Amino acid sequence: MAFEHRQGPGEGAAVGVVERDRHPHRAARGWRPHQLIQGDHAAAPGQEVHLALEHVERHERVPQLGSGDRPHRVIGEDHAARAHRRRTILTRPILPANAASPAQTGQQGPVANLRAVSSATKSNSAKVSSDEGAPPSLTYSTVIATKDRAARAREAILQMLAQSRRPVRIIVVDASSPPLTLAEDLRREVARAGIELSVLHAPASTSRQRNVGVEHVETPLVLLLDDDVALQPDYVEVLLERWQRDGLDAWGAMVGAPQHMPAQGPLARAARRALMLHYQAPGGGATSFRRSRKLRLVPVPAAEVTVPACGAGYTLVRTDLLRRHRFDEKFAGYAPGEDLEMSSRVSAEAPILQLPSVQYLHAWDPRERISPMRWHHQGRRETYFRLRHLERSITSRAAFALSLLAETALAGLESLRQRTPRPVIEYVRGVLQTLREHR
């Protein structure tokens, strides 16, 4: 879906497999999303893809910084130099994607298997100068938040080289222990493509890391990219061309559609709908919030639509809005729901457009869905973000309460399956902490 906000374990299979015949022009572009993953993870078209990612979460915590510590700041660049750099970068032509190929590095993985863009792909520099009276093409930077996943950080960087419209700058915000070090061959590859590459370090918090990265963006748009997301090769190009058509101020953000999501049966869908949980509406027009602040999901709409919120790991956002509507940094580590909360504030100021003509593939580790701490985060953090925007009406409060009871039951079922009470205990403990805090 366009939201794929990393559903909690109790939310199960919330969406169905994408119908490929709905957008036949994707095949003409030469992209076969199901071929993104190699080796044991390869899947034929239509097959369910469950990617058991290499999970190297070490749980070392980066020490919290004092109020005076700002390790992510760029040193030695005064205000005048930054202003000149920004004026230059807004209209700087980007090298065409064929200037360097990630395949030349010999790197394997999802990025290495992205197919080349068709002959319809045009040089960015040609677009800037083709019409003297036209406004300069919109440019963007990419922010990648990562922790203890060096191989995936490398693939995310290489993936940006595979895009038909490349970023001006790639900013990696790392929370690894020990700190991430990029190989020299990768740095040379990025430099040959004419792209600036920065590695910043910040405390382990997805929200904090993204905010730090956005602080250093000097382009009008920023692509927020998770290190476990693969994009169609012309993903950003299509979004930029659509945005350019209406002008920078017309939209707050743009996002594509998921290539695959776990299927949800009709009985499960009906039950989840009745219990005010996330549920999929296959024939619906566009994703929308429910009274409980869960989602009525339309992952792949029939045409482009505006949506009230979206996930943050594959989204192109206006930089100025992202600075005004920063990610909430209340929680360290991963906080389910923080992307939906942030993007809902962005959409209140400028609409978010979903384009089903381009796709992304979000891989996930199945072990994360059954972890007791995942249940705790669901109860503590996602509940907190839902409460922030819950309407004060009796019907909304009742819907919210029903959703909590339903998720408690799902956590209980998971406890029975695992033969341990921890999932339900952690979920209830998290919910109670949030409710006490909200009083």
C-alpha positions as CSV (number, residue, x, y, z in Angstrom):
1,M,0.0,0.0,0.0
2,A,1.1,3.5,-0.1
3,F,1.1,3.5,3.6
4,E,2.7,0.3,4.6
5,H,3.4,1.8,8.0
6,R,5.0,-1.4,9.2
7,Q,1.9,-3.0,10.7
8,G,2.2,-4.4,14.2
9,P,2.1,-8.2,14.7
10,G,-1.6,-8.1,15.6
11,E,-2.5,-6.5,12.4
12,G,-1.5,-9.5,10.4
13,A,-2.1,-9.6,6.7
14,A,-3.8,-6.4,6.0
15,V,-3.6,-6.1,2.2
16,G,-3.6,-8.2,-0.9
17,V,-1.2,-8.9,-3.8
18,V,-1.0,-6.1,-6.4
19,E,-2.8,-6.7,-9.6
20,R,-0.2,-6.4,-12.3
21,D,-2.7,-6.1,-15.2
22,R,-4.1,-2.9,-13.7
23,H,-1.1,-0.9,-14.9
24,P,0.3,-2.7,-18.0
25,H,2.6,0.2,-18.9
26,R,4.9,-0.9,-16.0
27,A,6.0,-3.8,-18.1
28,A,6.9,-1.4,-20.9
29,R,9.2,0.4,-18.6
30,G,11.1,-2.9,-18.1
31,W,10.6,-3.3,-14.4
32,R,9.8,-6.7,-12.9
33,P,9.4,-6.0,-9.2
34,H,9.3,-9.7,-8.2
35,Q,12.9,-10.1,-9.6
36,L,14.3,-7.5,-7.1
37,I,15.4,-10.1,-4.7
38,Q,18.0,-12.8,-5.6
39,G,18.8,-16.3,-4.5
40,D,16.7,-17.9,-1.8
41,H,14.3,-14.9,-1.7
42,A,13.5,-15.0,-5.5
43,A,9.7,-15.3,-6.2
44,A,7.7,-15.8,-9.3
45,P,5.1,-13.2,-10.3
46,G,2.1,-13.3,-7.9
47,Q,3.8,-15.4,-5.3
48,E,3.9,-14.2,-1.8
49,V,7.2,-12.7,-0.8
50,H,8.3,-13.0,2.8
51,L,11.8,-11.8,3.1
52,A,13.7,-13.2,6.0
53,L,16.2,-10.4,6.1
54,E,19.5,-10.7,7.9
55,H,18.7,-9.3,11.3
56,V,21.7,-7.9,13.0
57,E,20.1,-5.7,15.6
58,R,22.6,-5.6,18.3
59,H,20.7,-3.4,20.7
60,E,23.7,-1.4,21.6
61,R,22.5,2.1,22.5
62,V,24.3,5.2,21.4
63,P,24.7,7.4,24.4
64,Q,22.2,10.2,24.6
65,L,23.8,13.6,23.8
66,G,23.8,16.6,26.1
67,S,22.1,19.8,25.2
68,G,25.4,21.2,23.8
69,D,26.3,18.2,21.7
70,R,25.6,18.6,17.9
71,P,27.6,15.8,16.2
72,H,25.6,16.0,13.1
73,R,26.4,19.6,12.3
74,V,28.6,20.4,9.3
75,I,31.7,22.1,10.5
76,G,33.6,24.9,8.7
77,E,30.8,26.2,6.5
78,D,29.7,29.7,7.2
79,H,26.3,31.2,6.5
80,A,27.3,33.0,3.3
81,A,28.9,29.8,1.9
82,R,25.8,27.8,2.7
83,A,23.6,30.4,1.0
84,H,25.7,30.3,-2.2
85,R,25.7,26.5,-2.1
86,R,21.9,26.4,-1.8
87,R,21.4,28.8,-4.7
88,T,23.7,26.7,-6.9
89,I,22.2,23.4,-5.9
90,L,18.6,24.3,-6.6
91,T,19.1,24.5,-10.3
92,R,22.2,22.3,-10.8
93,P,21.7,19.8,-13.6
94,I,22.1,16.2,-12.5
95,L,24.2,13.7,-14.4
96,P,22.2,11.2,-16.5
97,A,21.8,7.8,-15.0
98,N,23.9,6.1,-17.6
99,A,27.0,8.1,-16.4
100,A,27.8,5.2,-14.1
101,S,26.2,1.8,-13.5
102,P,25.9,0.2,-10.0
103,A,26.4,-3.1,-11.8
104,Q,30.0,-2.0,-12.4
105,T,30.7,-2.4,-8.7
106,G,29.8,-6.0,-8.7
107,Q,27.4,-5.5,-5.9
108,Q,24.7,-8.1,-5.5
109,G,21.2,-7.7,-4.0
110,P,17.9,-5.9,-4.7
111,V,19.5,-2.9,-6.2
112,A,21.8,-4.8,-8.5
113,N,18.8,-6.6,-10.0
114,L,16.8,-3.5,-10.8
115,R,16.4,-3.5,-14.6
116,A,17.7,-0.7,-16.7
117,V,15.2,2.1,-17.6
118,S,13.8,2.0,-21.1
119,S,14.9,4.3,-23.9
120,A,12.2,6.7,-22.8
121,T,14.5,7.8,-19.9
122,K,15.9,11.2,-20.7
123,S,19.0,13.1,-19.4
124,N,18.2,15.4,-16.5
125,S,20.5,18.1,-17.9
126,A,18.7,18.1,-21.2
127,K,15.4,18.6,-19.3
128,V,16.8,21.7,-17.5
129,S,18.0,23.3,-20.7
130,S,15.5,22.0,-23.4
131,D,13.1,24.9,-22.9
132,E,14.7,28.2,-22.1
133,G,11.5,29.7,-20.8
134,A,10.6,26.8,-18.6
135,P,11.3,26.7,-14.8
136,P,14.3,24.6,-13.8
137,S,13.6,21.0,-13.0
138,L,12.9,20.2,-9.4
139,T,15.8,18.6,-7.6
140,Y,15.9,16.4,-4.5
141,S,18.2,14.9,-1.9
142,T,17.9,11.5,-0.3
143,V,18.0,10.8,3.4
144,I,18.6,7.3,4.6
145,A,18.4,6.4,8.3
146,T,20.2,3.1,9.2
147,K,21.5,1.2,12.2
148,D,23.8,-1.8,12.3
149,R,23.0,-2.8,8.7
150,A,26.0,-1.8,6.6
151,A,25.2,-4.1,3.7
152,R,21.7,-2.6,3.4
153,A,22.9,0.9,3.7
154,R,25.3,0.2,0.8
155,E,22.5,-1.2,-1.3
156,A,20.3,1.8,-0.6
157,I,23.0,4.1,-1.8
158,L,23.6,2.0,-5.0
159,Q,19.9,2.1,-5.5
160,M,19.9,5.8,-5.9
161,L,22.6,5.5,-8.6
162,A,20.2,3.2,-10.4
163,Q,17.4,5.8,-10.4
164,S,16.8,7.5,-13.8
165,R,16.7,10.8,-11.9
166,R,19.4,10.9,-9.4
167,P,19.6,13.0,-6.2
168,V,21.9,16.0,-5.8
169,R,23.0,14.6,-2.5
170,I,22.7,11.4,-0.4
171,I,22.7,11.8,3.3
172,V,23.1,8.7,5.4
173,V,22.2,9.2,9.1
174,D,23.8,6.3,11.0
175,A,23.1,5.1,14.6
176,S,25.3,2.0,14.3
177,S,27.7,0.8,17.0
178,P,30.5,0.8,15.9
179,P,29.8,3.7,13.5
180,L,29.2,2.9,9.9
181,T,32.1,3.2,7.5
182,L,31.5,3.2,3.8
183,A,33.9,1.5,1.4
184,E,36.1,3.6,-0.8
185,D,34.9,1.9,-4.0
186,L,31.3,3.0,-3.1
187,R,32.4,6.6,-2.4
188,R,34.2,6.7,-5.7
189,E,31.2,5.3,-7.5
190,V,29.0,8.0,-6.0
191,A,31.5,10.7,-6.8
192,R,31.8,9.6,-10.5
193,A,28.0,10.1,-10.7
194,G,28.4,13.7,-9.6
195,I,26.5,13.1,-6.3
196,E,27.5,14.4,-2.9
197,L,27.6,11.8,-0.2
198,S,27.5,12.6,3.5
199,V,27.5,10.2,6.5
200,L,26.2,11.8,9.7
201,H,25.9,10.1,13.1
202,A,23.0,10.5,15.6
203,P,21.4,8.7,18.5
204,A,19.4,5.6,17.7
205,S,16.0,6.9,16.9
206,T,14.3,6.6,13.5
207,S,12.6,10.0,14.0
208,R,15.7,11.7,15.2
209,Q,17.8,10.4,12.5
210,R,15.4,11.5,9.8
211,N,15.1,15.0,11.3
212,V,18.9,15.3,11.4
213,G,19.2,14.4,7.8
214,V,16.5,16.8,6.7
215,E,18.3,19.6,8.5
216,H,21.1,19.2,6.0
217,V,19.0,19.1,2.9
218,E,19.4,22.1,0.5
219,T,17.1,21.0,-2.3
220,P,13.3,21.8,-2.5
221,L,12.4,18.1,-2.2
222,V,13.7,15.2,-0.1
223,L,13.3,11.5,-0.6
224,L,13.0,9.6,2.7
225,L,14.3,6.1,2.0
226,D,14.4,3.1,4.4
227,D,17.4,0.9,3.9
228,D,15.1,-2.1,3.3
229,V,13.1,-0.5,0.5
230,A,13.7,-1.2,-3.2
231,L,12.3,1.3,-5.8
232,Q,11.4,1.0,-9.4
233,P,14.2,2.5,-11.5
234,D,12.1,5.5,-12.7
235,Y,10.2,5.8,-9.3
236,V,11.6,9.3,-8.5
237,E,11.5,10.5,-12.1
238,V,7.8,9.8,-12.4
239,L,7.1,11.6,-9.1
240,L,9.2,14.6,-10.1
241,E,7.6,14.9,-13.5
242,R,4.1,14.8,-12.0
243,W,5.1,17.4,-9.4
244,Q,6.8,19.7,-11.9
245,R,3.5,19.8,-13.9
246,D,1.6,21.5,-11.0
247,G,4.5,23.4,-9.4
248,L,6.3,23.0,-6.1
249,D,3.7,24.4,-3.9
250,A,0.8,22.3,-5.3
251,W,1.7,19.2,-3.2
252,G,3.1,18.3,0.2
253,A,4.4,14.9,-0.7
254,M,4.1,12.1,-3.3
255,V,4.3,8.4,-3.0
256,G,4.0,5.3,-5.2
257,A,2.2,2.0,-4.5
258,P,3.5,-1.2,-2.9
259,Q,4.6,-4.0,-5.3
260,H,3.5,-6.6,-2.7
261,M,1.8,-7.0,0.6
262,P,0.6,-10.0,2.5
263,A,-2.9,-11.1,1.5
264,Q,-5.9,-10.7,3.8
265,G,-8.8,-13.1,3.5
266,P,-12.5,-11.9,3.3
267,L,-13.3,-13.2,6.8
268,A,-10.3,-11.6,8.4
269,R,-11.1,-8.4,6.5
270,A,-14.7,-8.4,7.8
271,A,-13.6,-9.0,11.4
272,R,-10.9,-6.3,11.3
273,R,-13.4,-3.9,9.8
274,A,-15.9,-4.6,12.6
275,L,-13.3,-4.3,15.3
276,M,-12.0,-0.9,14.1
277,L,-8.6,-2.2,13.1
278,H,-6.6,-1.6,9.9
279,Y,-8.4,-3.4,7.1
280,Q,-8.1,-3.6,3.3
281,A,-10.9,-2.2,1.1
282,P,-10.0,-3.7,-2.3
283,G,-12.5,-1.7,-4.3
284,G,-12.1,1.5,-2.4
285,G,-11.1,4.8,-3.9
286,A,-8.3,5.9,-1.6
287,T,-6.8,5.1,1.8
288,S,-8.5,7.0,4.7
289,F,-8.4,7.2,8.5
290,R,-11.1,5.4,10.5
291,R,-12.7,6.8,13.7
292,S,-10.2,4.8,15.7
293,R,-7.3,6.4,13.7
294,K,-6.6,3.0,12.2
295,L,-6.6,2.9,8.4
296,R,-9.0,1.8,5.7
297,L,-6.4,0.7,3.2
298,V,-6.4,1.0,-0.5
299,P,-2.8,0.0,-1.4
300,V,-3.1,0.3,-5.2
301,P,-5.9,2.7,-6.2
302,A,-7.2,2.6,-9.8
303,A,-5.9,6.1,-10.5
304,E,-3.9,8.8,-8.7
305,V,-5.5,9.9,-5.5
306,T,-4.9,12.2,-2.6
307,V,-4.4,10.5,0.8
308,P,-4.4,11.8,4.4
309,A,-1.1,10.2,5.4
310,C,1.6,7.8,4.1
311,G,4.6,5.8,5.2
312,A,7.9,7.5,5.3
313,G,10.4,5.0,3.9
314,Y,9.6,5.6,0.2
315,T,8.1,9.1,0.1
316,L,9.1,12.3,-1.7
317,V,8.4,15.3,0.5
318,R,8.7,19.1,0.3
319,T,11.7,20.1,2.4
320,D,10.1,23.2,3.9
321,L,7.1,21.3,5.1
322,L,9.2,18.5,6.6
323,R,11.1,21.1,8.6
324,R,7.9,22.6,9.9
325,H,6.3,19.2,10.6
326,R,9.2,17.3,12.1
327,F,9.0,13.7,13.2
328,D,8.1,13.4,16.8
329,E,11.2,12.4,18.7
330,K,9.5,11.2,21.9
331,F,10.7,7.6,21.5
332,A,14.1,6.1,20.9
333,G,14.6,3.4,18.3
334,Y,11.7,2.4,16.1
335,A,8.3,3.9,16.8
336,P,5.3,2.4,14.8
337,G,2.9,5.1,13.7
338,E,5.4,8.1,13.8
339,D,5.4,8.3,10.0
340,L,1.6,8.4,9.7
341,E,1.4,11.0,12.4
342,M,4.0,13.3,10.7
343,S,2.5,12.9,7.2
344,S,-1.0,13.6,8.5
345,R,0.3,17.0,9.7
346,V,1.9,17.6,6.3
347,S,-1.3,16.7,4.4
348,A,-3.3,19.2,6.6
349,E,-1.1,22.0,5.0
350,A,-0.6,20.6,1.4
351,P,-2.1,17.4,-0.1
352,I,-0.3,14.1,-0.5
353,L,-0.6,12.5,-3.9
354,Q,-0.4,8.7,-4.5
355,L,0.6,7.5,-7.9
356,P,-0.2,3.8,-8.6
357,S,1.9,3.9,-11.8
358,V,5.2,3.4,-9.9
359,Q,6.0,0.8,-7.2
360,Y,8.3,0.1,-4.3
361,L,9.0,-3.1,-2.5
362,H,9.4,-3.0,1.3
363,A,11.2,-6.0,2.7
364,W,10.7,-7.1,6.3
365,D,12.0,-9.5,8.8
366,P,9.3,-12.0,9.9
367,R,10.9,-12.3,13.3
368,E,10.0,-8.6,14.0
369,R,6.3,-9.4,13.7
370,I,6.3,-11.9,16.6
371,S,8.8,-10.2,18.9
372,P,7.3,-9.4,22.4
373,M,8.9,-6.0,22.3
374,R,7.2,-5.4,19.0
375,W,3.9,-5.9,20.8
376,H,5.1,-3.5,23.5
377,H,5.9,-0.8,20.9
378,Q,2.5,-1.4,19.3
379,G,0.7,-0.8,22.6
380,R,2.9,2.0,23.8
381,R,4.0,4.0,20.8
382,E,1.4,3.5,18.1
383,T,-1.3,4.1,20.7
384,Y,0.4,7.3,21.6
385,F,0.4,8.6,18.0
386,R,-3.2,7.6,17.4
387,L,-4.3,9.5,20.6
388,R,-2.6,12.6,19.4
389,H,-5.1,13.2,16.7
390,L,-8.1,11.2,17.9
391,E,-11.4,13.2,17.7
392,R,-13.0,13.9,21.0
393,S,-16.4,12.6,20.0
394,I,-18.1,9.7,21.9
395,T,-18.1,7.6,18.7
396,S,-14.4,8.1,18.1
397,R,-13.5,7.3,21.7
398,A,-15.7,4.1,21.5
399,A,-14.0,3.1,18.2
400,F,-10.6,3.6,19.7
401,A,-11.4,1.6,22.9
402,L,-12.8,-1.3,20.7
403,S,-9.6,-1.3,18.7
404,L,-7.5,-1.6,21.9
405,L,-9.6,-4.6,23.1
406,A,-9.3,-6.3,19.7
407,E,-5.5,-5.9,19.7
408,T,-5.3,-7.2,23.2
409,A,-7.2,-10.3,22.0
410,L,-4.8,-10.7,19.1
411,A,-1.8,-10.4,21.4
412,G,-3.4,-13.1,23.6
413,L,-3.7,-15.4,20.6
414,E,-0.1,-14.8,19.8
415,S,0.8,-15.6,23.4
416,L,-1.0,-18.9,23.1
417,R,0.7,-19.7,19.8
418,Q,4.2,-19.0,21.3
419,R,3.3,-20.6,24.6
420,T,4.4,-17.6,26.5
421,P,2.4,-14.7,28.1
422,R,4.9,-12.1,27.1
423,P,3.2,-10.7,23.9
424,V,-0.1,-9.9,25.7
425,I,1.7,-8.7,28.8
426,E,3.9,-6.4,26.8
427,Y,1.0,-5.0,24.7
428,V,-1.2,-4.3,27.8
429,R,1.8,-2.8,29.6
430,G,2.5,-0.4,26.7
431,V,-1.2,0.6,26.4
432,L,-1.5,1.4,30.1
433,Q,1.6,3.5,30.1
434,T,0.2,5.6,27.2
435,L,-3.3,5.9,28.7
436,R,-1.9,7.0,32.1
437,E,0.3,9.6,30.4
438,H,-2.6,10.9,28.3
439,R,-4.8,11.7,31.3
